[in-house]
Amino acid sequence: MKKNTNKMKGFKFNIYWIYAVIGVIFLSMQFLSPNSAEEISETEFLKKVSSEEVKKVTFVTNADKAEVELINNDKRPPHLFFNVSDVKDVKEQIYARENESYKVDISSRQESKMFEGILSWIVPLVIFILIWMFIMRRMSGGSSGGGQIFSIGKAKGKLIDKENIKVTFKDVAGLEEAKEEITEIVDFLKSPEKYTKLGGKIPRGAMLVGPPGTGKTLLAKAVAGEAKVPFFSLSGSDFVEMFVGVGASRVRDLFKQAKEKAPSIIFIDEIDAIGRARGKNAMTGSNDERENTLNQLLTEMDGFGTNSGVIVMAATNRADILDKALTRAGRFDRQIFIDLPDLVERKQIFEVHLKPIKLSKNIDINFLSRQTPGFSGADIANVCNEAALIAARKSKKFVEKQDFLDAVDRIIGGLEKKSKIISPKEKKTIAYHESGHATVSWMLEHASPLVKVTIVPRGKSLGAAWYLPEERQLTTTEQMLDEMCAALGGRAAEEVFFKKISTGALSDLEKVTKMAYAMVSMYGLNKKIGNISYYDSSGQQSGFVKPYSENRAQFIDNEVSKIIEEQYNRAKKLLTKYKEKVKNLASELLQNEVIFKSDLEKIFGERKWKSYEEEKLDEIDRKSN
């Protein structure tokens, strides 16, 4: 019985069946039609009677025709037919041509048109019914296909059944604090009585907040995998539709499905698509539908019973713009922050993603984690995959250290363009530009230490420098100024050595300008402006209206310009001081196209300062050895 049920579930309607039915009907009409016989004239018929070929003649009295059956013919009769002008006259002529050995069987009948009448109205009716059934089936089908008008209010959530969830906390590297915080939710889903017995209420929801690629979705799947419960996954944009009321209807349907399969988890990815703060652009009326969807979500989250066993999880990287009613206690009780992985976490993530890759013996995971500061979990997975592809392209049997370095370079800077035509003059300018960056960063205490410099074009840039930034939780004024000075080192080198500047410093100027404006108007790091911040963390502030006067805006612009020019002049002084060493560095670059930290140590000597990050790395290396 179960086998038959499964077969019925796999039953699918095919439009070609309609074509087959129509074809059968028309073929049957063709075969059943009396007009399948060949038409001849009355004269030809009489000639055949004279030659004794005719066996039988049937006169159809109400149709003015006669059907002829021949003697030597294997086909289904009638074989021939002809139009009759005068039945009496034709009969007399037949009698005249008969003899003692040859007689023609003559009969008469009236043709019944009932069959034709039935076909004339049944066949179109059947065709219409079949087409209607097909259209209705397509319109009311599952929500995954297109054109399902009658299922437009159904939730588009993808149900991942508990048997199909293979991800557990073991597959999630790093995120130790987040895993600890979310373990309680898993524990409740496994044994809810432990909490409800003591009068505790289950958490209604948990929101995962963090930058893209840090593992928010993966962590949510791991929760479902650990708890072994149904997992409804969908995006915030799945609720949004052009029809009014569809979003609210889908929210209701989603929670209805989740309650039926309770205990279960609803995971809404990118919830900021519907959870944005209400009340903005109220005059346009463009966000009415989104607000209705949000209102329904708020109602559902605060409306179901405490023992229903439905937990809502959400992920976003824009927590600052979410509606306050959504993030309050009782709806999303917990906000779990997932930051970019630190050094130790990057090592753990590398260990997970390197398992399926055939590695050479000289691979140092500590070194790889050191080379990828600021990388998310998704970025690290991409590095591992890209390294494997690079090694395969070179027909290697194992993935080597250089493949990983090439992969990091490609992800950060883009594809190498060695074929790009660059004049010797331009190449020299690029070499001095990159040497300027390297020199200034090497000579400043708080600037990021250099890892690698190249003048090979990558992506849109004509040259690039890689640094090992210190992972800071707080940034001082001195640190920001040193970073700005290092960024301006390239343009400063062009002016010092060539007495003219180029457009190659665009990205540097953009970075420096943003940093300077942040110092003055956001962080309160300018003495003349004072301890004032114009930053709006709530996101309620309109972009058209500045929170300060025109005079203050002019003052901010002047201070920003002053800060940038001071650091530019500072970079020029440093480059002038170490002019000969910069020339040596630039010539090395022109000769080899790529230089590393060791090359800078040969020219400038060992760097005076060691960042906390480098000290930590050295300590890890000592422990591992």
Beta strands, then each sheet from edge to edge (+ up, - down):
strand 1: 38-39
strand 2: 54-60
strand 3: 65-70
strand 4: 80-83
strand 5: 105-109
strand 6: 158-160
strand 7: 205-209
strand 8: 231-235
strand 9: 264-269
strand 10: 310-316
strand 11: 334-337
strand 12: 450-454
strand 13: 464-467
strand 14: 594-596
sheet 1: 1+ 4+ 3- 2+ 5+
sheet 2: 6+ 8- 9- 10- 7- 11-
sheet 3: 13+ 12- 14+
end
